[in-house]
Amino acid sequence: WVIAALYYADTLSFGLPTGATWELFRFEVTGVREQFQTAVAPVIYGAGWDVLAAIGLAIAVLLADVFAFRALARAEALVPGGVLFVFVGALGQDRLRVALTVTLIAVGVMTTAVLRSYYAPATGRSNASTSLRRLGPAVIAAAITIAALAGFIGPRLPGADAAPLYETRGRGGGVTEVVSPLVDIRSRLTNRSDSELFQVRASAESYWRVSALPEFDGTIWGLPERPLVSTDDQLARPRSGTEELRQQITIVELGGSLVPAAPDPFQASGPTDLRWVAATSTLVTIDGALQPGDVIDVVSASPRFDPAVLAAATATDAGAPIYAELPDDLPDMVAETAAQVTAGSTSAYDSALLLQGWFQTQFEYSLDVQSGHGNNAIENFLRDRVGYCEQFAGTYAAMMRTLGIPTRVAVGFTSGTQADSGVYSVLGKNAHAWPEVWFDDVGWVAFEPTPGRGAPGAENYTGLAPQQDTTGVDGSTGEAAPGDVPATTVSRGPADLESNLNIPDEFADPTGADQPVEGTTSTGAGRDGRWFWLVVLVLAAFAVAPAVIRRGRTRRSGSIERELGRMWARSVEALDDAGVPVSSSQTPLETAAVAKAHFPIVSRPVALLADAVTEATYHPEGAKGFDDVGAYGSSTIRRCRHWTKQIDRAVNESSSLPERVRRYFTDWG
């Protein structure tokens, strides 16, 4: 209920979760599951990640509480938090790694020492030195010393800086197995970082391409394994109609092994050994990640395509079938929509322009949407018409491939902000993705379906003036503003294209939210989801009910005499379950003697509990003073609770699994 109130308050009815609450939760969990294999920290705080983080923390806290104060554990109480820490450390960022580890170790040492002292009287190991007051300074000093030594020695152990035995952040290995750069682009986009990644001193403005992704498995666009060649030789071949663009790239906080550069680089040199992947237009460092201060010189043949040449060109053979491959389970609506939007086109160039214009004029740019470009994400994107560059580029490329036109997804950065010195400063929020379409005898040609974006140097054939994101880090809409390059008069711009678009009927409503996917119903899945979560909720309530009731009865025990009576009755019932011949006519001391003979493992806690019950029953002052805390931090009633739990635990450990389940659901004492 707390999770629903915090994260889904708008779906509650009279303060209670509704079917819409469970359906929204299910939808977000499904989205997180789809993103988990590709998302990298830091992910956007929302869209299900926040809910699952809260649930994970709650489970860790509850388990730690159970271990520390119910099971009387010491170091075991640190396990839930430690597991959570390791999980976050394995998948999260590297910031403050040593400091946070040192803090965890220090807190763990202090917690273990405090719990040992707290339970020492109940376990019969108490003495004057176990007093919390006396142990305090020594515990703190020991914790700080151990944590400091761990923080100092750990990073200096042999192999501390070596590659991991198992890569937890995705597919790792050689430079030919680089994880899709879309993963990095997505995290930079959703965090809208104003941190400077690199600087470019260039002779002209351009998009800075990192890589081009040809492989699409239905979920992510990625890099296939391809041979690398040295940059000592010529890289890309300069095409006709290109202009030489010289760049000096200075790394600031970029990191990684992929070098950004203007398309198409044909010369490159830097402080590290560079390699070139021709099939994906990727410039790679193989001597480790890029470091702040690295300077890389690149010369590119910047394309300046002629619309007439593109209109006359065919688009059939990109050199490999991978550039036109599509997964078998791609939703039919992708191909159907592409065919309707491009109906009447006379060339691949016309189809590319029509599809670009449809996205530019009929869709909105936003980061506050379900990420990714898997089947479910593509369908939602086409229906809702709201998304960000990765989705525009990935969906555009998939739709062009359904038309038989080779297409790939390029990732990199927009030009950035040009300073008075002429240097372009590229920030995290400049991360971008765009499609590139193959034209025979021409090569790869970039298009721009993302609203409010336009590539410098491409306005002649795309009809889009150079534009990029210029909002601050706190901006929420991601609106773009014109770049520094003045708009150029073109023969066919977006305004002209809009009148020629073939907009499918099923997209007439811009929201598209109420229209079900063909072949499905809009209510069946939701109803099934609600019933599923209702059943889960009922089963969960049934499972925890005995523990909740027992805890409630313990809190409502009233007087110490009543609580002692309840604990003794529960212990006698447990002995009976273990096969001890107990009787209601026996006194507590007689029951203790019988238990010693038939179930000796519990003889000590039963005898101690029987003595306490006898004293409270027959002593003139009853249980007076049982709740007084002694010199060792404990009291008689607290020790009685501990003995009761020892008896119950011993009986459970000697019972079969069905018997344990029966006792859990039938013993309400």
N, C-alpha and C positions, 0 to 999 in steps of 0.2 A: 504493500500500500504506500509506503514512504517513497519508493522508486516511482510509482505512478504519479504521486502528488508532486514530486520534484520535476519530473521530466515530461509527463503527459497530462498536466493539469487541465488542459483544454478539452480532454476527452472524458473527464470524470463526470459522473452524474450523481448529484447529491453527495459528493465526496467519495464515491465508490467507483472502482474501475468498471468500464463497460467493454462491450465487444470491440469497439473502436480502439480502446486502449491496448488490448491484447493483439489486435491486428497490426497496429502501428509498431508495437514492440517486435512482433514476428518479422515484419518487413525490415526493420532496422537490423535485427540480428542476421537475417539473410544477406543483407547488404554488406555487413561486416565480414561474414563468412566468405563472400565472394572477393572482398578486397584483401583479406588477410595474407594471401600468398604473394601479393605484389606491393602492398602498402609498406612504407617505411616511416620511421619516426622522424619528425613529429607529424602525426596525422592530425587532421582538423578535429577539434574538440566538439564533437557533435555527431549526428547521423548514426547513432548507435554505439559509437566508441565510448562516449561519456557514460551511457547506461551500463555497459558491460564493465567498465572500469569501476563504477560505484558498486556493482554487484560483487566483483572480485574482491574489492577492499572489505566489503561487509562480510563475505565468507571468511576471509583471512582473520578478521577481528573476532568473529564468533568462534572459529576453531581455536584461536589462541586463548580466548576466554575459557572455553571448555577444557583445554589441556591444562591451563594454569590453575583454575579455581574449581573445576569439577573432578578432573582426573588426578589432581595433586601432582602434576608433572612439573619439571624444572626446565631443562634444556629443550624438551619436546615442545614447550609452549612457543619457542622461537621458530619452529618449523614452518607454520603457515606464512608468516611474514618473510621468512628467508626464501621460501619458494617464490613468492611474489617478487621479491627483490631480484632473484636470479633471472626470472622471466623478463622483467623490465630491463635488466642489465644486458641480457642477451639480444633483445630486439630493439632496445632504445638507442638513444644517442650516447656519445662518449663524454658528454659534459659532466664535470665534477665526479668522475668515476671513482677516483681514489678517495676523495673527501667523503662521499656518501658511503663507501665501503667501510672506511674507518669509523664513521658515525654508527653504522649498523653493528660493527663488532663491539664497540664500546658499550652501546645500549644492551647488546646481547649478554655481555659479561656481567653487567650490573643487574640485569633482570634475573639471570640464573642465580646469582649470589643472593639476591633478595628473596627469591622463592625458596631457596634451600633454607635460609634462616627462618622464613615464615612458617615452613612446615616442619622444622626440626623438632619442636616439642611433641608433635603428633606422631613422629616416627621413633621416638625414644632416643634421639641422638643429641638432645639439647644439653648445653652447658653454658657457663657464663659468657664464653667468647662468642656465642652465636647471637647475642643481642644485636638487633638492627642498629641501635644507637652506637654501639661500639664498633660494629663492622663497617659503618658508613664510610668514614674516611679511607679505610683500607680498600674497600671495594671500588670506590671512585678512582683511587690511585692506580689500582691494578688494571681497571678497565682502560684508563687513559694510556697506561704503559703498553698493554697488549695491543690496543688499537694503533698506537703510534708505531710500534715495531712492525705490525702487519702492513701499515701504509708505507713504511720506509723500505721494508725488505721485499714485499710482494712485487712491485714494479721492477725490481732489480734482479729477480730470479732469472736464471737462464731460460730462454724461451718465452719470456713475458711479452715480448714484442713480436713474436713469430706469428705466422698465419694460424688461424684456429684449426683444430683437428676436425671440427664440424662447423660449417658456415651456417649461422642461424639467420642471416639477413637475406637469404635468397640464394639462388644458384651462384656458386663461386667458382674459382679455379683460374684458368688461364684467361688471357685477354680476349680470346675468341668466345668466351662464355659469359660476357658481360650481361647482367640483368637488364631488361628493357629500360632505357633511360626515361621512359614515361613515368616510371616509379618515382624517380627523383624530381621530374618536372611537376608531378602532381603535388608532392609535398611542398615544393617551393611555392606553387600557385596558391594552395589552400592556406598557407601561412602568410602570404602576401608580404614577404620579408623585404625590408628596406636595406638589408645588409648588402654591401658591395661584393660581388663575386669576382669580377675581373674588369680590366680596363682595356680598351682597344684604341690605338692610334691608327686611323685608317684614312685612305685617300678618298673614300666615299662611304655613305651610309649603307647598311645592309642588315639582314637577319644574320645571326651567327649560329650556323647549324652545328649541332653536336653529332648527330647520327641520323640515318634514315633506316626505318624498320620495315622489312619486307614480309616478315613471318607473322601470320595471324591465325591463332588457333581457336578463335571464337571467344576468347576471354581477354588475351593481351596481345599487343603487337610487340615483337621481340626481334633479337638479333640472332640469326643462324650462325653456325660455325663456318668461318671462312678463312682461307689462308691470308697471312699478313705479308706485306712487302715492305722493304726498307724505304724510308723517305729520301735516301741518297739519290734514288732515281726519280724520274718524273712521276707524279701522282696522276691526277685526272688529266685527260687530254683537253687542252683549250679548244673550245668549239668556235665556229664562225659566229660572228655577231656578238662577241663577248668583249668586255672591257677589263683591263688589268686592274686589280684592286689589291693594294699592298696593306698588310696589317701587322702591327706589333702588339701582341696580346700579353698583358701583364696580369698574372694570377694574383688574386687577393684572398678570397675565401672559397673559391670554387671547389677544390678537392676533386676526388675521383681520378679516373685515368683517361677520360674522353676530352679532347681538345676542341673548343668551339672555334669555328672559322667561317668566313663567308663562302658560299658555294661559288665555284668549284675549285678547291685548292689544287695547285699543280706543283708548288714548291713549299717546303716547310723545314724549319730547323729550330732546335731548342736546346736547353741544358741537359735534357734526358734523351734517351734513345726513343725515337718515334717510329711508329709503324702505321701502315695504311691498309684499310680494308676497302677494296674497290667496290665490292658488291653493295656495301651499305654506306659508302662515302664517309667513313669513320676514321678520324685521326686519333691514334691511341699511344699513350706512354706505357712502356713495359718495364720501366725501372722504378716502379712504385707510383704512388698517387702524386698528383700535382701539388706543389708546395707554394705557399705565399712568396711572392717575389720572383717566381719563374717567369722568364720572358721567352716567348715563342714568336718567331717571324714566319709569316705565311704570305704567299702570293696566290691570289685566286683569279680565275677567269670568270668574272661576274657576268651572268647571262643577261642579254638585252634582246628578248625575243620579239619577232615581227608577227603580229596577229595574222597577217595574210599567209605567212609560211605555216603557222600552226593550223590554220583552217584547212590548208591543203594537205597536211600530213596525216598519215594513218597512224594507228596505235595498236599494233598487234603483237610485236615481238620485242620484249624487253631483255631477251637473252637468257631467261630462265623462267620456268613455269611458276616459281614461288611468288612472283609478282602479281599473279592473277588467281592464286589459289584461295578458296573459301572453305570454311568448315561445313560439313554436311548438315549440321543442325542450325545453320543460320536461319533466323525467322523469315518466312516467306514475305512478310510485309516489307522487308528491306529491299528486295528485288522489285516488288510490285510498286513501291513508292518511287524508286529510281526510274523505272520505266515510265511512270506517269509524269514525273517532273520533266524528263528529257524527251518526251514524245514530240516528234516533229524535228528533232535535231538532225542535221545533215552531215555532221562530222564529230570526231571525238572532242575537238576543241569546243564545238557548240554544246555538247553534253556537259563538258567540264564547266563552261560558263553558266549554263542554265542551273546546274546543281549548286554552284557557288552562289549565284544570285538568290536562289531559293532559301538557302541557309542565311544569307546576309539580311534578307528582308523579312523573312517569316519567323525567325527565331530570336531569342534573347540570350545575352551572355550573363551568366551568374555562376558563382562558386558554391552557392548554397543548394547543391543538388546531390543526388546519388552519384558517386564517382564510378569510373570504369567504363568499359565498352563491351562487356559480355552481352549475351543474348538478352537477358532481362534489362540491363542498363540501356542497350540500344533501343529496345521497344519503348521503354519509359521516356527516353530522350526524344524519339520521334513523335510520341503522343503529346508530351508536355511542352516541347519546343523550347526548352530552357536547358542550358548546359555551359560548359567551359571548353577551352580550346582542344583539350585532349579528345573530348567527345565529338566535337565538330570534325576534327581531323580524322579520327578513327572511323566514324560513321560515314563521312564523305568517301574515304578510301574504300570501305566495304561496298558502298552503293555503286561506285565506279567499277569495281571489280565484277559486280553482278551484270554490268553492261559489257563485260569482256574487255575492259580497258585496263592495262597494267597500272597499278597505283601503289604507292607506299606512304608511310607516315614519317615525316621528318620532325625531329625534336631539337630544340635549341633555345635561343633567346631572341627577342626583338632587339632593335639597335641600341636601346638605352638612352641616357641623357647626355647630350653633347655639351661639354664645358667650353669656356671661352678659348681654352688652349687647343680645342679641336679634338680632345680625347673623349671617347664615349665611355661613360660609367654604366656598367650593366649590373642591375640589382636582382635579387631573388625574385621579385614580382615580375620581372621581364621574361621569366620562363615561358616558353610557348611551344606549340605543336601545330603543324600544318601539313596538308597532303601534297605529294608530288606525283604528277601524271606523266607517263611515258609517251613520247611521240617518236615514231620511227624517223631515223636520220636527223633527229633534233636532240633527243635525250630527255632527261628528267626536267619537268617544268613545274614550278611551285604555283599553287593556287591558295586562296585564302577564304575559307567558308566562315570563319569566326567573325561575328558582327563587331564592328569597331576596330578591326585590325586591317592593316594593309602593308605589304612588303615593299620596301624601297627598291626601285629599279624594275618593279613588275607592273607599275601602273599602266604601261602602254598596252599590255595584253589582258590584264585582269580588270581594268576599269576602276581600280581602287587606289585612292591616294594613300601615301604612307601614313599609318596610324599605329599607336601602341597605347598601353596602359600608362597613364600619368598620374593616377590617384595616389594618395598617401597610403601608408600602411594601415591606417584606420578606415580606409574606404571600404564600403560594403557592397557596392554595386559592380565594381570592376569596369566602370565606364571608361572608354578610351577617348583620347583627344588626338587631334592631328599632330603629326610629327613635325620636325623642323623643315622637311623638304616640302616646298609648295606643291599644291595639287596641280596635276597636269591635265590639260584638255585631252580627252580620249574619245575615240569614235563610238565606244559602246560602254557606258558606265552602268552602275547598279540601278540607277533610276530607269534607264532604258531597258535593262533586263527584266525588271519587275513586271512590265506590261507584257513581256513575252513568256513569263513563267507559266508552266502547266501545273497548277496546284491541285493535288488530288482532293476529291470530295471529302474523304474521311478526315482531312486536315482543315476543313473549313472553319471549325471552332479552334481558335488559337490555344485554348487550354487543353482540349483533347482529353481531359481527365475523366469524363464520364463515359467515354467510348471504350467498350471492351475489345480486347484483342480477338481477331477472328478465330472462331473455333472454340472460344471459351465463353464463360459467363462471368459477369462482373460480381456476382454475389456468391457463387458456389464456393470459390476458394476461400473467401473471407469467412463464410459460415463454417466451413470445415476447420479453418484455423481457430475460430472462436471455440468450437467444441473441443478441439484438441487441447487448448490451453485451459479450458474449464475442467477437463478431466485431470490434467496435470495438477491444477490448483487443488482439486478435491483430494487427490491422492497424497499430495504434499501435506495438506491439512490433517489428513488421517494419520500420516506417518509421524507428525510432530505432536499430535494431540496428547498422547500419554506423557511425554516429557514435560509439556507445558502444564498439564494438570498436576503432575507430581510437584513441579516447582511451585505452582500456585498454592498447593496444600501446605508445602513446607513454609512458605511465607506467612500463611494464615494459621500457623500452629498455635498461636496465642502464648500461653504460659510455657515455661521451661518444662514443667511436669508433663503437659500435653505433648510437647515435642519429643520428650524422652519416651513416652508411651507409644507414639507413632513409630519412632525409630526401632523400638524393641519389637513391636508387632511386625514390622517389615522384615527385621532380621530373623524372627521366628519363622515367618512364612518362607523366607529364602532357605533356611535350614530344612524345612519340610520339603521344599522342591529338590533339595540335594539328597533326600532319602534319610535324613536324620529323624529318628522316632521321637518327635517332640509332642507334648501334650499341654493343653490349656491348664491342667491341674498342677503342672510343675511350677516351682518357683524359678526366678531367673538364675539363681545359683545352680539349681538342679538341671536346668536346661543347658547351662554352660558345661556341666560335668558330662552330660550325654553327648554334647557336641564334641567334646575333647576325645571321647571314646570312638565316635563314629565318623567324625570329619575333622581330624586333628589340625588340618591346615589353617582352620579359623579359630583354633582354641584360644589363642591370646586375645584377639579383638572381641570374641564373644564373652570371655571371662571379664575383661575390662569393662565392657558395656553392661554386663550383668551386675557388676559391683556398683556402677554408677546408678543404675535403675533401682537396685536394692536400697542404696543410701537415700535416694530421693523419695522412695516409697515409705521407708520405715524411720528415717531420721526425724526427730521432732521439728527441725526447721526445714524439712523437705529439701528442695533443690536450691535453697538459698546460697548464693555465692557461686553457682555453677557458671554464670556468665562473667565472672570477674576475670580480667586478664592478668595473668601472673607476670613474674619477672622475665619470662622467656617468650613473651608475646603470644601466648595461647590461653585458652580457658577450658574448663571441663566440658562444657556443651560443645565446643568446637572439636575437641578430641572425640567426643561421642559421635558426632557426625562423620568424622574420619573413620572410626571403627565400623560404623554402619556401612559406609561405602566399601571398606575392605571386605566385609562379609559378603556383600552383594556381588562384588567383583569376583571373589573366589568361587561363588556358586555359579556365576555365568561362565567362568573359564572351565569349569568341570562339566558343563552341560553341553548337549548337542545343539546344533544351529536351530532346529525347529523348537527346542525347548527354550532357547534364548528369545526367539521371536515371540513365543507364547507368553513368557514372563514379561516382556516389554509391553505387550498390549493388554495384559490382564492384571498386572500388578500396579494398582493405582496408589499404593501407600506412600 
